[in-house]
Each structure stands twice: as C-alpha cells, then as structure tokens.
Amino acid sequence: MIDPTAFIHPSAIVEDGAVVGAGVHIGPFCYVGSQVEIGEGTVLKSHVVVNGITKIGRDNEIYQFSSIGEVNQDLKYAGEPTRVEIGDRNRIRESVTIHRGTAQGGNLTKVGSDNLLMINAHIAHDCVIGNRCIFANNATLGGHVTVDDFAIIGGMTAVHQFCVIGAHVMVGGCSGVAQDVPPYVIAQGNHATPFGLNIEGLKRRGFEKESLHAIRNAYKILYRSGKTLEEAKPEIAELAKQQPAVQLFVDFFERSTRGIIR
C-alpha cells in the first residue's frame, strides 16, 4: 500500500506489497522490497536498497548507497524470515549497511531512534542499538552486539561479536573492542582499555554533581581499588541504592558475558 502523498521517483522500484507511509520520499534508483514498511516522512535520497522483512519508522533520512535488511553474512543463515526494525528520526548516511537477524540470534536486528550512523558504518545481524547513539565513519559491529543509549563509537572502530557497550560510553577512533565496556567509560586502543569517564558528555546531558560524584566513585571501585569484578559488584550495588545513576553499572553487569575491558 502506497500513501497518495508519498513521492516515488520514476526510476525507483517499489515491489507490490510494500507499505509506504504519508509524505515518504523515495528518490531515484532506489529499491524497496515487497515486505518493507516505511513510516511517515522518511526520505530515501537515491540508490538506497531496503529489502527483507524490514520496518522503518518516521522521519528518517537515508542517504545514497545504503543497504538495509539484506541477507546477513552469517554462514549459518538459511533464508529464515528474520527482520530489521528501525525507529524514528535516524540519520543513516552514505553506504551504511544494516543486516537482518538470524534464527539463532533472536531473529531481529534493531536500531532505536535519533541515532546518527555516519558513512560506511556496519550494523551486523542481531545487533540491538539504543537511542541517540553516534557511529562515526567506518564503525563496524560484529553480530549480536548491544549498544546502549547515548553511546559514541569512533571512526574505524571494530566491536567483537556479543559485546555490550554501555550507555554514555565513548569509544575512541581506530579501536578494537573485544570485551564489554561499562557505562559512562571512555575506551580507546586495540584492544580497547578504559581511560576514565565521559564526564563532559554527561555534563552536556544534564547530570548533576551528586550523580557525577557517585559515578566517579563507582569507577574507582571498579578500576582503581585493586578489587576483582566479583568483589567490586556488591560495593557498586550498594552505592546504586543511594544514587540511581549508578544503577546502570548494576544492570550492565547482569548482561555482560564477555568480561569487561581492563
């Protein structure tokens, strides 16, 4: 179903069965598959491929040569009806690739809202991206990676499959992330190691002094006390009872499976 207010360039191909919302703009030489749903106000600039079972929300900007919903690069994939879901108001720049999920990984690759994916970023199968994240040029995620809200991934950085990147993390450019990165941390290097806290980013997002102080204390317990992770967890959990901002550490530890960067 194509809304009558949508614009589709004569050179674009929109397969029967696709759902195209009000005010959508599909530019020249785009391809939209039969199982695709595109929300109101989204713009496909030109030469964009959207395929598979893919749902895109409202007011996204998708630039030329991007590929969304195509067959993933997992050799186990055998054509199962897996999906891609993308939220609202994302800016997806040139040559970004977002691959569909796998049956083994939950069937879904998901990108939230208000993200910026810069040129040539790659979101592999079964990744889950939160809201208001930034992926700089050539940032690459392996399969099954989780990236929480407000994270920034630097240019030319690769993240190993199954890693978790916590909220408000900043990973510097040209890094190789092989283990999980706790929330609020600045990480850099190959393999990435912690370099303190993303304090400037937190200040810009309105964190108060009390919260910043508690986050610093949690970081010290985790990285500067000489304690093992298992020894540090109870202390950080106790701190979280007094300061809600620290709860992100507690929740992160429950999801972490690869160990944390050291």
Protein Blocks (a to p, Z undefined) as FASTA:
>chain_A
ZZfkbccdfkbccdehiacdehiacdehiacdfkbccdehiacfbhpacehjddddehia
cdehiaehiacfbfkbgoiacdddddehiacdehiacddddfknoopacddehiacdehi
acdehiacdehiacdehiacdehiacdehiacdehiacdehiacdehiacdehiacfbdc
dehiacedjddddebjafklmmmnopafklmmmmmmmmmmmmmnopafklmmmmmmmmmm
mmmklmmmmmmmmmpmnbpaZZ
